[in-house]
Amino acid sequence: MAAPKGTLWPREPHTEGKHLVLENYLKAWFPILGMGERNRRILFIDGFAGPGKYEDGAEGSPVVAMRVLAEHPAEIKAEVVFFFIERKRDRADHLKRLVAQWRPRLPATAKIHVREGSFDASMTDVLDELEVRGRKMAPALVMIDPFGVKGMPMSVIRRIMANRNCEVYLSFMWEAMNRFVSEPEFEPSMDELFGSREWRKARNLAGGERRASLHGLYQKQLREAGAKQVVQFHLFAGNRLKYSVFFGTRHPLGSDRMKQAIWKVAPFGDFSFRGGERAQTSFLEPDFAPLQEALQEQFEEAGWVSIEKISEFVRSDATIFHTGQLRLQALIPMERAGRIEVKVNDRIRKKGSNYPKNCLINFRPEAPRFL
Ligand SMILES: C[S@@+](CC[C@H](N)C(=O)[O-])C[C@H]1O[C@@H](n2cnc3c(N)ncnc32)[C@H](O)[C@@H]1O
């Protein structure tokens, strides 16, 4: 779809996937960062906020975020600051009107700013000001959701990721990029987007190879910019990849919760959302054999390993699985099959289904397989 001109536009079916994952993640993010005494303030920054609503009445991302906070059952003690940046005046004005309607439903401590301007310049202002004052940014989830490839420089993402508890949730606009990759006019934007000139190599590739090359490069650049964990999922219209969402964080817990958020929306483990066509894939079963194999490979030569260490591996972006699946989908079946043994308080315990904090697990070496 070419970038729409009007204030509102129709929501394409695959866009729902991006909002559902955002909603699921925020449901976990608000209490993790906002409860307890640790953080006085947390930020949700929507850098390409849009008008807050689609033509058919569906919620835009700023409203999804405000609603999750308004409906959250836990008491979020931290002050929640919403910072919505939108370049087009009519869309920013539309969003301001929606914010006024939402204001009474939010905790009195919440603050909401709608800034009419560009993401790059507005974020740079904020980051410069913090730097001058020698301060760090409060824990933040920064959503970066453009229509195309312009206006989201890796240099800004690097400055965001330099703050300890800041995460990015960004749209990597594959279809637009694939169209523009050979057009000289887009070179400066692509250089900024990747923070590198290396993307030019993809011009000589086609189809899946080009896609893998550009996705791989972007992932590498995000890591260089400070993301220790990178999780991605893909939004399709039919069989056509429209774009991918990349999530970058410094913390394995963030990656775990993001993977959980994605599995809820893509329950077959393919990390893909096909707008309007979910029913077609309902005959699939998620396959957890790869989780068991990954654990076996990672730990079979490690002897007795603590359950914490195993959880940390599953939590990280080294697997597509999350810790909510570890016990039921991996440890219990592996123990039943005699592939692991479990020690609690230094004693080998009988087969069971409980893996307490202090337990140790030994992944038995697999018997060699003969063809
Ligand atoms: C894909 S839409 C955002 C949709 C919104 N995040 C949602 O999910 O509801 C992109 C929005 O960014 C705005 N925009 C375009 N360039 C921008 C820039 N450089 N900085 C901030 N906003 C921009 C557009 O006007 C448009 O409203």
The ligand as an SDF file (V2000), in Angstrom:
LIG
                    3D

 27 29  0  0  0  0  0  0  0  0999 V2000
    2.3640    3.2100    9.8670 C   0  0  0  0  0  0  0  0  0  0  0  0
    1.7220    4.6950   10.4780 S   0  0  0  0  0  0  0  0  0  0  0  0
    1.7150    4.4510   12.2050 C   0  0  0  0  0  0  0  0  0  0  0  0
    0.6410    3.6110   12.7110 C   0  0  0  0  0  0  0  0  0  0  0  0
    0.5770    3.5020   14.2050 C   0  0  0  0  0  0  0  0  0  0  0  0
    1.8710    3.1990   14.7930 N   0  0  0  0  0  0  0  0  0  0  0  0
   -0.4020    2.4240   14.5980 C   0  0  0  0  0  0  0  0  0  0  0  0
    0.0080    1.2700   14.7020 O   0  0  0  0  0  0  0  0  0  0  0  0
   -1.5610    2.7430   14.8060 O   0  0  0  0  0  0  0  0  0  0  0  0
    3.0230    5.8500   10.3080 C   0  0  0  0  0  0  0  0  0  0  0  0
    2.6720    7.2340   10.8250 C   0  0  0  0  0  0  0  0  0  0  0  0
    3.8860    7.9690   10.9590 O   0  0  0  0  0  0  0  0  0  0  0  0
    3.6980    9.2830   10.4780 C   0  0  0  0  0  0  0  0  0  0  0  0
    5.0500    9.7460   10.0380 N   0  0  0  0  0  0  0  0  0  0  0  0
    5.6290    9.6640    8.8130 C   0  0  0  0  0  0  0  0  0  0  0  0
    6.8970   10.0750    8.8730 N   0  0  0  0  0  0  0  0  0  0  0  0
    7.1420   10.3950   10.1600 C   0  0  0  0  0  0  0  0  0  0  0  0
    8.2870   10.8280   10.8710 C   0  0  0  0  0  0  0  0  0  0  0  0
    9.4500   11.0130   10.2380 N   0  0  0  0  0  0  0  0  0  0  0  0
    8.1930   11.0400   12.1830 N   0  0  0  0  0  0  0  0  0  0  0  0
    7.0180   10.8530   12.8470 C   0  0  0  0  0  0  0  0  0  0  0  0
    5.8890   10.4390   12.2300 N   0  0  0  0  0  0  0  0  0  0  0  0
    5.9590   10.2000   10.9070 C   0  0  0  0  0  0  0  0  0  0  0  0
    2.6950    9.1510    9.3830 C   0  0  0  0  0  0  0  0  0  0  0  0
    2.0100   10.3800    9.1830 O   0  0  0  0  0  0  0  0  0  0  0  0
    1.7830    8.0500    9.9170 C   0  0  0  0  0  0  0  0  0  0  0  0
    0.7320    8.6010   10.6500 O   0  0  0  0  0  0  0  0  0  0  0  0
  1  2  1  0
  2  3  1  0
  2 10  1  0
  3  4  1  0
  4  5  1  0
  5  6  1  0
  5  7  1  0
  7  8  2  0
  7  9  1  0
 10 11  1  0
 11 12  1  0
 11 26  1  0
 12 13  1  0
 13 14  1  0
 13 24  1  0
 14 15  1  0
 14 23  1  0
 15 16  2  0
 16 17  1  0
 17 18  1  0
 17 23  2  0
 18 19  1  0
 18 20  2  0
 20 21  1  0
 21 22  2  0
 22 23  1  0
 24 25  1  0
 24 26  1  0
 26 27  1  0
M  CHG  2   2   1   9  -1
M  END
$$$$
